[in-house]
């Protein structure tokens, strides 16, 4: 059975991939949209990193 940390990591990776796919599939994004999605990705990556560190500890 997966731990809560593993489930959270999977969820955040899924959400990151969703954002990356959204960015890659749209050729008419505004600068604001690109910045917003980049910020969302940065937050998700930070959460993933923190959870991976917590998992190892």
GIPEQUI-V681479 format. One record per residue. N is the residue number from 1. RES is the residue in one small letter. PHI is phi in whole degrees, 0 to 359 (* if undefined). OMEGA is omega in whole degrees, 0 to 359 (NA if undefined). D_FIRST is the distance of its C-alpha to the first C-alpha in Angstrom with 1 decimal. Layout:
BEGIN
n=N res=RES phi=PHI omega=OMEGA d_first=D_FIRST
n=N res=RES phi=PHI omega=OMEGA d_first=D_FIRST
END
This chain:
BEGIN
n=1 res=x phi=* omega=181 d_first=0.0
n=2 res=x phi=281 omega=177 d_first=3.8
n=3 res=x phi=282 omega=178 d_first=6.5
n=4 res=x phi=298 omega=179 d_first=9.6
n=5 res=x phi=295 omega=178 d_first=11.5
n=6 res=x phi=300 omega=179 d_first=9.7
n=7 res=x phi=296 omega=179 d_first=10.0
n=8 res=x phi=294 omega=178 d_first=13.5
n=9 res=x phi=299 omega=178 d_first=14.4
n=10 res=x phi=302 omega=181 d_first=13.7
n=11 res=x phi=297 omega=182 d_first=15.7
n=12 res=x phi=293 omega=175 d_first=18.5
n=13 res=x phi=295 omega=177 d_first=18.7
n=14 res=x phi=301 omega=180 d_first=19.1
n=15 res=x phi=296 omega=177 d_first=21.8
n=16 res=x phi=298 omega=179 d_first=23.5
n=17 res=x phi=297 omega=176 d_first=23.8
n=18 res=x phi=301 omega=181 d_first=25.1
n=19 res=x phi=295 omega=179 d_first=27.8
n=20 res=x phi=299 omega=178 d_first=28.7
n=21 res=x phi=296 omega=178 d_first=29.1
n=22 res=x phi=298 omega=180 d_first=31.2
n=23 res=x phi=296 omega=183 d_first=33.4
n=24 res=x phi=290 omega=183 d_first=33.9
n=25 res=x phi=269 omega=180 d_first=34.7
n=26 res=x phi=246 omega=181 d_first=37.4
n=27 res=x phi=262 omega=182 d_first=40.6
n=28 res=x phi=237 omega=178 d_first=42.4
n=29 res=x phi=284 omega=175 d_first=40.3
n=30 res=x phi=278 omega=178 d_first=42.4
n=31 res=x phi=300 omega=180 d_first=42.3
n=32 res=x phi=298 omega=179 d_first=40.9
n=33 res=x phi=295 omega=179 d_first=38.0
n=34 res=x phi=296 omega=179 d_first=37.2
n=35 res=x phi=296 omega=180 d_first=37.3
n=36 res=x phi=300 omega=180 d_first=35.2
n=37 res=x phi=293 omega=176 d_first=32.4
n=38 res=x phi=297 omega=178 d_first=32.8
n=39 res=x phi=294 omega=178 d_first=32.3
n=40 res=x phi=298 omega=178 d_first=29.2
n=41 res=x phi=297 omega=180 d_first=27.8
n=42 res=x phi=298 omega=179 d_first=28.8
n=43 res=x phi=296 omega=180 d_first=27.0
n=44 res=x phi=297 omega=179 d_first=23.7
n=45 res=x phi=296 omega=177 d_first=24.1
n=46 res=x phi=296 omega=179 d_first=24.8
n=47 res=x phi=296 omega=179 d_first=21.6
n=48 res=x phi=299 omega=180 d_first=19.6
n=49 res=x phi=299 omega=180 d_first=21.5
n=50 res=x phi=298 omega=180 d_first=21.1
n=51 res=x phi=292 omega=178 d_first=17.3
n=52 res=x phi=295 omega=177 d_first=17.3
n=53 res=x phi=294 omega=180 d_first=19.7
n=54 res=x phi=296 omega=180 d_first=17.8
n=55 res=x phi=294 omega=181 d_first=14.7
n=56 res=x phi=286 omega=184 d_first=17.1
n=57 res=x phi=292 omega=NA d_first=19.0
END
